[in-house]
């Protein structure tokens, strides 16, 4: 069974940085699309960043230039480096995976495109 476990969340002041990790197990990691999503109180879950097995990435407009998604195939671990954090970045961050059916120019950011999910980690940015 697919298992995804997020870590690295916490509280930080605006302008600060944070690095999230997602440890994957139970499947062939290199054959899947991987993504980060977040959900703020009272809002719908939204895609933040995604990456495929070839290294192609997608980012939400709100985080471009501030967040970087990366992966370590040897460790089967996904990362999200966040910098210049803003209060609007506050929310529960989820790691997700979906089988890749072929190469893509832009990995999808729609939550409905992913079938496997972690439990999430809280990120709080104070002003």
Buried (B, 14 or more C-beta within 10 A) or exposed (E): EBEBBBBBBEEBEEEBEBBBBBBBEEBEBEEBBBBBBBBBEEEEBBBBBBBBBEEBBBBBEEBEEBBBBBBEEEEBBBBBBBBEBBEEBBBBBBBBBBEBEEEBEEBBBEBEBBEBBBEBBEBBBEE
